[in-house]
Amino acid sequence: MKESGRKNGTVRPIVKWAGGKGQLLPTLRQFYPTNFRRYIEPFAGGAVIYLTLKPSLAILGDSNRDLIECYTMVRDKIDELIKALKTYAPHVADKEFYYEVRDRNATDLTLVERAARFIFLNKTCYNGLYRVNRDGKFNVPFGKHERPPRLYDEVNLRGVSLLLRNAELVAGDFEETVQCASEGDFLYLDPPYHRSGNSHFTAYSVDGFTENDHMRLARTFRTLHARGCKLLLCNSDTNLVRELYRDFMVIPVITNRAINCISEKRSGFPEVLILNHGEGHL
């Protein structure tokens, strides 16, 4: 099979997502493998790596079913989705309308309507945070914006739609997304970070992501390594994370944290990159 490669052109994420890696891209690019068969990302989020790497063959997964459902509509029903988004666009600064939309029962909506609602809530809520209550209902308050947010860029949205045609989309646990990974595949793993003293936003689904999940992910990492996959993982720089990946290459980095209620605390967050390929791997 032909190796995946990179193409020219800029396409941006269509949603704002906690833990997005836009600012870390220059560092991450240094650790992409030169050649790989297929790209797999089980914690897709805003999918900025996929959108910049532009692989010709990919699997994107996430435990957030609303997110994957949205990407599916972007890929498969782009004209209808844009038509639905146009009805939301005049209301991006309307707090009352926001709560009305937030309170709608998603099960009463079509898939396209749910995707449009998802994008609207993401762009107008507090800091693009995704959070649900115990009943699985989205409960983030209306955001405070210096200027009305732009709901969508049609050219960019169509560009994302085109790129997503190269991807299989999986809504589910990370193990489900990576189960078919094999030798030569490149996997980028960006889980909800291990909680530390200044890391609070780690629960993006009703089930959250626990310490046991981090240990399960580390076991999966070793399994994928044994299969001959090329792996790059990001996480917070904690004792547990370093212990779990002690047999692999660990690179410390400092990043800003975009989602924090206190703007002064949106900087200086210690993270690590974990690799099983490239110079320096044990």
C-alpha positions in Angstrom: 0.0 0.0 0.0 1.2 3.5 -0.8 2.6 5.4 2.1 0.6 8.2 3.6 2.0 11.7 2.9 1.3 15.4 3.5 -0.3 17.8 1.1 -0.2 21.6 0.8 -3.0 23.8 2.1 -4.3 24.9 5.5 -7.4 23.5 7.1 -8.3 24.4 10.7 -10.3 22.6 13.3 -14.1 23.3 13.2 -14.5 23.0 17.0 -12.6 24.4 19.9 -11.5 21.5 22.1 -9.9 21.3 25.5 -6.3 20.0 25.1 -6.1 21.2 21.5 -2.5 20.9 20.2 -2.4 23.9 17.9 0.4 25.6 19.8 2.4 22.4 20.2 2.4 21.6 16.4 5.9 22.9 15.7 7.3 20.5 18.4 5.1 17.6 17.5 6.1 17.8 13.8 9.6 17.0 14.7 8.5 13.5 15.9 6.2 12.4 13.1 7.6 9.3 11.3 8.8 10.0 7.8 6.7 7.2 6.4 3.7 5.3 7.6 1.0 3.1 6.2 -2.1 4.5 8.0 -2.8 7.2 10.6 -4.9 6.3 13.6 -6.0 8.7 16.4 -8.3 7.3 19.1 -8.7 10.6 21.0 -9.6 12.8 18.0 -10.9 16.0 19.8 -10.4 18.9 17.5 -8.3 16.7 15.2 -5.7 19.4 14.5 -3.0 16.8 13.9 -5.1 14.9 11.3 -6.0 18.2 9.6 -2.4 19.3 9.3 -0.9 15.9 8.5 -3.6 15.1 5.9 -3.0 11.4 5.6 -4.5 9.5 2.7 -5.8 6.7 4.9 -6.9 7.2 8.6 -9.1 6.1 11.5 -10.3 8.8 13.8 -12.0 7.8 17.1 -13.3 9.5 20.2 -15.4 8.4 23.2 -17.5 11.5 22.7 -20.2 10.2 20.5 -21.6 13.7 19.8 -18.3 14.8 18.4 -17.9 11.8 16.1 -21.5 12.2 15.0 -20.8 15.8 14.2 -17.7 14.8 12.1 -19.8 12.2 10.3 -22.3 14.8 9.2 -19.5 17.2 8.2 -18.1 14.4 6.0 -21.4 13.0 4.6 -24.0 15.8 4.7 -22.0 19.0 4.3 -24.5 20.9 2.2 -27.4 20.2 4.6 -25.2 21.0 7.6 -24.2 24.4 6.3 -27.9 25.2 5.6 -28.7 24.3 9.2 -25.8 26.3 10.6 -27.0 29.4 8.7 -30.1 29.4 10.9 -27.9 29.5 14.0 -25.5 32.2 12.8 -27.5 35.3 13.7 -27.8 34.1 17.3 -24.2 33.7 18.4 -24.4 36.5 20.9 -27.9 35.7 22.1 -27.7 34.3 25.6 -31.4 33.4 25.9 -31.3 31.6 22.6 -28.2 29.7 23.7 -30.0 28.2 26.7 -33.0 27.4 24.6 -30.8 25.4 22.2 -28.9 23.8 25.1 -32.1 22.5 26.6 -33.4 20.9 23.5 -33.6 17.2 23.5 -31.0 16.0 21.0 -32.9 12.7 20.4 -35.8 14.8 18.9 -33.4 16.2 16.2 -32.1 14.8 13.0 -28.4 13.9 12.8 -27.8 17.0 10.8 -29.7 19.2 13.2 -27.7 17.6 16.1 -24.4 18.4 14.4 -25.4 22.0 13.8 -26.5 22.3 17.5 -23.2 20.7 18.6 -21.2 23.3 16.6 -23.3 26.2 17.8 -23.0 25.2 21.5 -19.2 24.6 21.1 -18.6 28.0 19.6 -20.8 30.0 22.0 -20.4 28.2 25.3 -17.8 29.0 28.0 -14.3 28.6 26.4 -15.4 25.8 24.1 -15.6 23.4 27.1 -17.4 20.1 26.7 -18.9 18.9 29.9 -21.9 16.8 30.7 -23.9 16.0 33.9 -24.6 12.6 35.3 -27.5 12.2 32.9 -25.2 12.8 30.0 -26.7 16.3 29.2 -24.5 19.1 28.1 -24.4 21.7 31.0 -21.7 24.3 30.1 -22.9 27.9 30.6 -23.0 30.6 27.9 -19.6 32.1 27.2 -18.4 35.7 27.7 -17.0 36.9 24.4 -15.3 40.2 23.6 -16.8 40.0 20.2 -19.4 37.7 18.7 -17.8 34.3 17.8 -17.7 33.2 14.2 -19.9 30.1 14.0 -18.3 28.6 10.9 -16.1 29.3 7.9 -17.8 27.7 4.9 -14.6 27.3 2.9 -12.8 25.7 5.8 -15.8 23.5 6.7 -15.9 22.2 3.2 -12.1 21.6 3.3 -12.5 19.5 6.5 -15.4 17.6 4.9 -13.2 16.7 2.0 -10.3 15.5 4.2 -12.7 13.5 6.4 -13.5 11.3 3.4 -10.1 9.7 3.9 -11.1 8.7 7.5 -13.1 5.9 9.1 -14.8 7.4 12.1 -15.3 5.5 15.3 -17.4 6.5 18.4 -16.1 4.5 21.3 -13.3 3.5 23.7 -9.7 4.0 22.5 -9.2 0.2 22.5 -11.9 -0.2 19.9 -10.4 2.4 17.6 -6.9 0.9 17.7 -7.9 -2.8 17.6 -7.0 -3.2 13.9 -3.7 -1.2 14.1 -0.8 -3.1 12.5 2.9 -2.8 11.6 3.7 0.5 9.9 0.7 2.4 11.2 1.3 5.7 12.9 -0.8 6.4 16.0 -1.1 9.7 17.8 -2.5 9.3 21.3 -3.7 12.4 23.2 -5.9 11.2 26.1 -7.6 13.3 28.7 -4.5 14.1 30.8 -3.6 12.5 34.1 -4.9 14.8 36.8 -2.3 16.9 38.6 -2.5 19.9 40.9 -3.2 22.3 38.0 -5.1 20.0 35.6 -8.8 20.0 36.1 -10.6 19.5 32.8 -10.2 15.8 32.2 -13.9 14.6 32.1 -15.4 15.1 28.7 -17.9 12.2 28.9 -20.2 11.1 31.6 -17.8 8.3 32.5 -14.6 10.5 32.6 -11.1 9.1 32.2 -9.7 7.5 35.3 -6.3 6.5 36.6 -7.2 2.9 35.7 -7.8 4.1 32.1 -4.3 5.6 32.0 -2.9 2.3 33.1 -5.0 0.5 30.5 -3.8 2.9 27.8 -0.1 2.2 28.8 -0.7 -1.5 28.3 -2.3 -0.8 24.9 0.7 1.3 24.0 3.0 -1.7 24.7 0.8 -4.0 22.7 0.9 -1.6 19.7 4.6 -1.2 20.1 5.0 -5.0 19.9 2.9 -5.0 16.7 5.4 -2.6 15.0 3.3 0.5 15.1 4.9 4.0 15.3 3.6 5.8 18.4 3.5 9.3 19.7 1.6 10.1 23.0 1.0 13.3 24.9 0.2 13.5 28.6 0.8 15.6 31.7 4.3 15.3 33.3 3.4 13.4 36.4 5.1 10.6 38.3 2.5 8.1 37.2 2.9 8.9 33.5 6.7 8.7 33.7 6.5 5.4 35.5 4.0 3.9 33.0 6.2 4.8 30.0 9.6 4.4 31.6 10.8 2.0 28.9 10.1 4.5 26.1 11.5 7.9 25.0 10.2 10.7 27.3 10.5 14.3 26.1 9.4 17.1 28.5 7.7 20.2 27.0 6.0 23.3 28.5 2.7 24.4 27.0 -0.1 26.9 27.7 -3.5 25.7 28.9 -6.3 27.3 27.0 -9.3 26.2 29.2 -9.0 27.7 32.7 -11.3 30.1 34.4 -8.3 32.3 35.5 -6.4 33.6 32.5 -3.2 34.0 34.4 -3.1 30.2 34.9 -3.2 29.4 31.2 0.6 29.0 30.9 3.5 27.0 32.0 1.9 23.6 32.1 4.5 20.7 32.1 3.7 17.9 29.7 5.6 15.0 28.1 5.8 13.4 24.7 6.2 9.6 24.7 7.7 7.9 21.6 8.6 4.4 20.6 10.4 5.4 17.4 13.2 7.7 16.4 16.6 8.3 17.8 17.0 7.8 21.5 14.3 5.1 22.0 15.4 2.5 24.6 
